[in-house]
Each structure stands twice: as structure tokens, then as C-alpha cells.
Amino acid sequence: MKMTTPPICNYEDSDYQDTFWEAGGRDYEDAVEAVAINRLMPRSGSRLLELGAGAGRNSSRYRGFQQVTLLDYSHSQLERARDRLRCTQDPGNEYRFVAADIYRLPFAPGVFDAATMIRTLHHLSEPVSALLQVRRVLQPEAVFILEYANKHNLKSILRYLFRLQKWSPFTREPVEFVKLNYDFHPAAVRSWLDEAGFVLERQLTVSHFRIGLFKKVLPLKLLVWMDSTAQLTGDWWQMSPSVFTRSHTTQDGAPAAKVAFFACPACGEPLADTPPLIICPACGKQYPVEDCIYDFRLTQNS
Ligand SMILES: C[S@@+](CC[C@H](N)C(=O)[O-])C[C@H]1O[C@@H](n2cnc3c(N)ncnc32)[C@H](O)[C@@H]1O
């Protein structure tokens, strides 16, 4: 039977980490995201899932967790992450690397007590389906930190008012500014979180001063301080290009699975963790594990 899933924005072999972050003059964006993460993250926990982890830019920021699972569709991004973080199985300092589609998460219900999704929702054409998947693999009362690109930002509001932009920043529908790159309205994201079973606790507006001139003339420390202060208005209004939210799951849902961590992304059957090859006892699909990277990718729509 064919299961259709939405298209994936593929970062395979992309030089995103080098060109965008390391050579791209993004120290300010990286630093203010670190401030937001630090404000929102629980200080400790057991299993955290990082969705759309890329090359692991943020992964070491989750150091209070015993185990961090980096999930991304791009195998090459995960290789970068693995080389940066090293594949360790030491209790209390364990990273796992999983190549998979967010729309078909290969985990048993309720196995994580926290999840983050940063700079990734903006690639998803069906955000509610993705959020329902995240909800499924989280325990009741788990924490979820979600970042999204905000269409209701000051620049797009001014451009719209001065008729330099056709689409309205005030309406709830997503704007796809490049194929599979979306900006979302804060009210829409809040309603999707609610629909998927999350209770919103806090919002931080981030990257208020993402303007070339500011970044050129103002010292980084000052810019970061200014943004850190402005972030605190995030529950009142959201007019920055990036918004971080902290939510928790409701009481209902599966408690952490005792037996299986993984589940077949094709049929949902619990899977034993048997590297170098995991075979689904129900549907027979095979998933290789090579150099610490579990590969649960299915060909699209198989
Ligand atoms: C802009 S990068 C962000 C990486 C990282 N979170 C960061 O902030 O540095 C987005 C990442 O999401 C991943 N991604 C996009 N769609 C995905 C999907 N459907 N399933 C899994 N990963 C996906 C891409 O492969 C890419 O690595």
C-alpha cells in the first residue's frame, strides 16, 4: 500500500553549515538563538529529540539531557554532526544520529521527555501532520521548543504598508517565499500547536536586529544584549523574523515505552535495536546502521 507523505526539502550534500553559519556572518543570529534556548530549555532531562538537527549546531546546547537524538533527513548533515559531537554511548553523554523523515518518525510512542525543532518548521508544507508526529513520540507533560519563521515581522509589515510586497503579513495562511520555504503567522502556529495536543507556555521573539547595517556598526555583545532584552516581550507581540515557543504536552498519551525505542516508520511495529541491520518483524523492511547513523529513510511515498 502506498503512503503518501509531503515533499521534503532536501539538504543532502548541502554546504549550509559552512556557507550560512560559518562563513555567512551569522554570529549574531547564532548567539541570540543560544540565549533563547537557554531561557526555554529544562535544565535536565533524560531523552531529548532534536528534529531537523542539521549539522548539530545546537546539539551541545542540550547538555543537561542524558541522551540527545539528532534526527534529520539528510545523511550528509548527520555525518557532519557525528564528526563534530562524536558518537558516544557513555551513559550521561550519549548522542544518537537518525536519518528519517519528520512526517514518519521511527520511534515508539512516548519515548522522549523533550523535543526541539529549530529552523525546520519553515520547510514543512504540512505543519500539523509534523506536529502530530512529534506529539506521538513525546511523553505526557514533555517539553517542546519550537522555532518558526514569522511572516508578521516588522520588515514585511512595513513593506506591505508601503506597497512593496503583495502578500499580507496579517493573514493566517503561510507564505511560501521560495519552494518549500515558508513564513508562518504566529496565530496560525499557536492554533496548530493546540490542535496537535500542546499547551503553549511561553513565546520569545528573536533576531529583532537582523539588519546588515546594525550588524556592521554595532558590537556583537551590544546587539545580543539588545535582542535578549527585546526577546522578553514575546508573549505580548510577535514582530521579529524568528519566534521561539515553549509548550508542553497534555496529560494524555502513551507513557514511555519500556521495551522498544524505535518503531518501523512504514508500519509502526516496535523494532529491536540490532545494529548493523534492523529488520521489521511485521513488514520486513530493512534499516541499516552504519558508523553510528541509523537510516530509517523510506523512498518517498513507498
Ligand atoms: C535550515 S536547516 C536547520 C538545521 C539546524 N536545526 C540549525 O538550526 O542549524 C533545516 C534542516 O531540516 C531538515 N529537514 C527538512 N525537512 C525535513 C524532514 N521532512 N524530515 C527531516 N528533516 C528535515 C533539513 O535536512 C535540514 O538539515
The ligand as a Gaussian input file, in Angstrom:
#p B3LYP/6-31G(d) Opt

LIG

0 1
 C       17.735000      25.142000       7.970000
 S       18.313000      23.570000       8.470000
 C       18.388000      23.782000      10.228000
 C       19.390000      22.909000      10.907000
 C       19.536000      23.149000      12.418000
 N       18.279000      22.970000      13.134000
 C       20.083000      24.532000      12.688000
 O       19.311000      25.391000      13.156000
 O       21.276000      24.751000      12.435000
 C       16.850000      22.560000       8.287000
 C       17.103000      21.085000       8.444000
 O       15.839000      20.394000       8.421000
 C       15.993000      19.180000       7.713000
 N       14.673000      18.761000       7.204000
 C       13.841000      19.423000       6.365000
 N       12.720000      18.713000       6.151000
 C       12.839000      17.563000       6.864000
 C       12.010000      16.418000       7.053000
 N       10.822000      16.301000       6.458000
 N       12.451000      15.428000       7.856000
 C       13.657000      15.522000       8.480000
 N       14.494000      16.581000       8.339000
 C       14.083000      17.595000       7.544000
 C       16.977000      19.518000       6.586000
 O       17.609000      18.350000       6.089000
 C       17.930000      20.485000       7.296000
 O       19.064000      19.843000       7.813000

